[in-house]
Structure formats: C-alpha cells, structure tokens
Amino acid sequence: MHTISSYSRDLKQFKEFISETFDIKNMLEVDHQFVRSWIVSLMEAGISSRSVNRKLSSLKSFYKFSMKHGQIESNPMTKVVAPKMSKRLPEFIEQDKMEMLFDEGEFSNDFYSLRDQLILEILYATGIRLSELIGLLEVNVSKEEFKVLGKRNKERIIPLSQSLSVLIGRYLEEKSVLGNVNCKYLLVTDKGDKMYEKFVYRKVNYYLGLVTTSNKKSPHVLRHTFATHMLNNGAELNAIKELLGHANLSATQVYTHNTIEKLKNIHTQAHPRAQKNRRKSP
C-alpha cells in the first residue's frame, strides 16, 4: 500500500528524470516513450522490478487524476507495459545438512525426542504441508502409506519409506505407554493434546538452527527442501506434483530453477572446459 510520502517521492524522481534527460519541466507534457525511458534507467540502475512497478503505480494514479480533471487529453500510461515481477525461488536446506541433522542430531529414544524427530522426518520425507501434518491420524505402518487431506479437501496417498515406518512404530510404542495421551491424532504435544502450528514452528526452527544459518527455518522450507532434493536426485516432475498435492504442474516447476542452478555448479566444478574458463577469468 502506497503512503503519501512514497507517492510524492516517486513523482519527484520522475520529474527530475525528465527534466535532466529531456529538459521537460512539466509532467503533463510527456508521452509513453518518456515513461519507458525512465523504466529502462531504473532497471539499469539495479532497481528491482517490484520497486519499479510501485513507482509506475504512482504515475498511473497521477495521470488518472490528471485525465479526470481535464489536464491532459490522453493518458501516457495506457501504452506502458510494467516489467514482470521476478519470482522468488523457494529456499531450501542443502542435502548434506539434512543428513547431518538426522545422522548426528540430538535425538534419543524417549517419547518427546522421537516425536520431534518424527515431525522433521515426515515433513522432509514426504513434503506435506504443516496443516496436513497436524491433521494426520494414527498411521498403519504395515501398509507403508498414509492419507492426507489437502487443499479443497482433496485426499491423497503418501508412501512411507521403511525407515520412516520403523520410526513411526517406535514413536507409537512410546506414545501408548503415556498415561496422559487421549488423542486420535498421530502427533501430539507434551501434554498429549493435538499438535498446533506454533508448536511445530518452534520445533522445526530449533532443529534446523543446529545445521543452518538461513533466516528461514520453517516447516514450509522443509516442503521446498523435499521437492528440490527429489528433483536433484532424478525424480520426475509429475510425481513430485502428485506428492505435493499441487493442482497444476506450473506450481511445481518453480523447483526446477534450483535444480538448474545445481547443474550449473556441477558443470563448472566438473567439466574440463568449464574449469579452464574459470581459471582464465580475472
């Protein structure tokens, strides 16, 4: 949402640009080409597309007002195409750090530690959403699968690895001997009640903080991590789409950008020509 100060600042910046570049003092005398020149200058100066679009929004408001009050005959903004917003790539945790967390982490065999480990293992091994994790009912580990209820109440089947099935079995054994647990859900709090979002956030943030300095250490980062690692290790995009519960493949394709970056790094490190070019670069 624009403030009056940011609106005024954007208009002042545009006015200074047309004055210095084209020797035009009056903003009512410009056409769409002057606005396009300003966009180019902003992009060349390294201004993000998000910030450029905000500035253009200020101009649109100004010229819309000018048209309404008869100060101009045509609106120069009608022929201006805003730059596309750059998509933020999903953040994820490197595979070696996730392996370190589970192989060298501070997990023991008591109920609370098994429960914490299971939260992390399920999120990372299946890519399910936080809401789906909280809503999990107790699992029949002999089937090595469980059902989740996703968006729009769409149900999907998630396969379980043998190691995750074993961990769930160990957890359920410890859970069964606790006298204060009277809950139909798989994962429960220390008091035996249904899990809630902040509880899971705290656990994930703490344990990921042991292996990464990333600012984002949330359950959703583990969902991104699952998808990215699956792609990096050869899984098909359609299979990941089904596991994540995406309605459209386009939502899953964002993870291919991270995979492409990894392939670029591998190529730079491993290919003889790439190494040669890297040594030549100043």
Protein Blocks (a to p, Z undefined) as FASTA:
>chain_A
ZZfklmmmmmmmmmmmmmmmnopablklpcfklmmmmmmmmmmnopafklmmmmmmmmmm
mmmmmmmnopafbdfklmpccddddddddddddfklmmmmmmmmccdfbfklmmmmmmmm
mmmmnopafklmmmpccddfklopacdddehhiacdddddfklmmmmmmmmmmmmmpmkb
ccfbfbdcfkopacdfklmmmmmmmmmmmmpccfblcfklmmmmmmmmmmmnopafklmm
mmnopabfklmmmmmmmmmmmmmmmmmmmmmklmmmmmmpZZ
